[in-house]
Amino acid sequence: MLGGMLAGHSESGGELIERDGKKYKLFYGMSSETAMKKYAGGVAEYRASEGKTVEMPFKGDVEHTIRDILGGIRSTCTYVGAAKLKELSRRTTFICVTQQVNPVFSDVS
């Protein structure tokens, strides 16, 4: 579930848009209306589209984001004393988050 983190980079899919001197990339999930129109010829009568199409600020190369993710995983392993990634689940308690704020998909004016 890294789509949102990886969206907006050079390597990600989506059309590159430039407006007012700023660059954006379109980001949408494969169950969105945008994807269904593009790849399946439209939304079938028996289906409902899911998700939104948003313009993500262009982030350039994905390498920096990947390094941040890997750094976070390394730090987490250090904090919990996991020498290997497979030890992480045995040394932690994972919790289910039921509510969170997602500024990318919220209707912030």
C-alpha positions as MATLAB code, in Angstrom:
seq = 'MLGGMLAGHSESGGELIERDGKKYKLFYGMSSETAMKKYAGGVAEYRASEGKTVEMPFKGDVEHTIRDILGGIRSTCTYVGAAKLKELSRRTTFICVTQQVNPVFSDVS';
ca = [
       0.000    0.000    0.000;
       2.677    2.469   -1.019;
       0.819    4.036   -3.920;
       0.354    7.401   -2.236;
       3.970    7.585   -1.118;
       5.325    6.713   -4.537;
       2.877    8.825   -6.544;
       4.135   12.046   -8.057;
       7.621   10.788   -8.882;
       9.269   10.611  -12.297;
       8.972    6.819  -12.326;
       5.292    6.694  -11.353;
       2.484    6.525  -13.842;
       0.140    9.392  -14.420;
       0.135   12.379  -16.681;
       2.576   15.211  -15.902;
       0.776   18.554  -15.716;
       2.295   22.032  -15.440;
       0.204   24.901  -14.101;
       1.352   28.324  -12.878;
       4.979   27.218  -13.080;
       4.419   24.173  -10.831;
       4.428   20.525  -11.891;
       1.909   17.886  -10.826;
       1.241   14.245  -11.676;
      -2.207   12.701  -11.821;
      -2.651    9.934   -9.260;
      -5.519    7.466   -9.301;
      -6.157    3.885   -8.251;
      -7.069    1.172  -10.710;
     -10.657    1.058   -9.384;
     -11.151    4.779   -9.935;
     -13.403    6.178  -12.640;
     -10.330    7.616  -14.402;
      -8.659    4.194  -14.665;
     -11.831    2.442  -15.764;
     -12.398    4.967  -18.548;
      -8.773    4.764  -19.650;
      -8.263    0.983  -19.533;
     -11.720   -0.609  -19.658;
     -13.649    1.815  -21.844;
     -15.733    3.181  -18.972;
     -17.420    2.161  -15.753;
     -19.539   -0.941  -16.292;
     -23.174   -0.726  -15.109;
     -22.598   -3.410  -12.481;
     -19.522   -1.721  -10.975;
     -18.974    1.275   -8.787;
     -15.847    3.330   -9.106;
     -13.714    3.673   -5.989;
     -11.283    6.403   -5.078;
     -10.488    9.827   -6.402;
      -8.181   11.247   -9.017;
      -5.862   13.823   -7.470;
      -3.009   16.015   -8.645;
       0.117   15.234   -6.636;
       2.952   17.759   -6.504;
       5.776   16.501   -8.717;
       8.516   14.987   -6.521;
      11.215   14.165   -9.068;
      13.229   10.960   -8.757;
      11.855    8.240   -6.455;
      15.300    7.397   -5.011;
      15.049    9.881   -2.102;
      11.636    8.552   -1.038;
      12.863    4.944   -1.173;
      15.873    5.892    0.962;
      13.521    7.519    3.501;
      11.367    4.382    3.657;
      14.404    2.113    4.086;
      15.832    4.437    6.734;
      12.564    4.294    8.657;
      12.533    0.492    8.529;
      16.163    0.347    9.710;
      15.415    2.713   12.603;
      12.353    0.705   13.589;
      14.367   -2.518   13.641;
      16.993   -0.819   15.816;
      14.376    0.525   18.275;
      12.796   -2.898   18.808;
      16.025   -4.921   18.691;
      15.295   -6.778   15.456;
      18.510   -7.865   13.731;
      16.578   -9.023   10.655;
      13.392   -7.816    9.026;
      11.641  -11.125    9.687;
      12.158  -10.563   13.448;
      10.149   -7.338   13.346;
       6.745   -9.000   13.711;
       7.922  -11.041   16.719;
       9.329   -8.027   18.552;
       6.412   -5.648   18.092;
       2.681   -5.457   18.524;
       0.916   -4.224   15.436;
      -2.283   -2.261   15.934;
      -5.124   -1.489   13.571;
      -5.608    2.219   12.920;
      -9.266    2.915   12.237;
      -9.109    6.675   11.726;
      -6.431    8.869   10.256;
      -6.134   12.155    8.436;
      -5.016   11.911    4.828;
      -4.382   15.399    3.444;
      -4.030   14.057   -0.110;
      -7.597   12.790   -0.332;
      -9.390   15.136    2.065;
     -11.405   18.027    0.726;
      -9.130   20.735    2.088;
      -9.850   24.115    0.541;
];
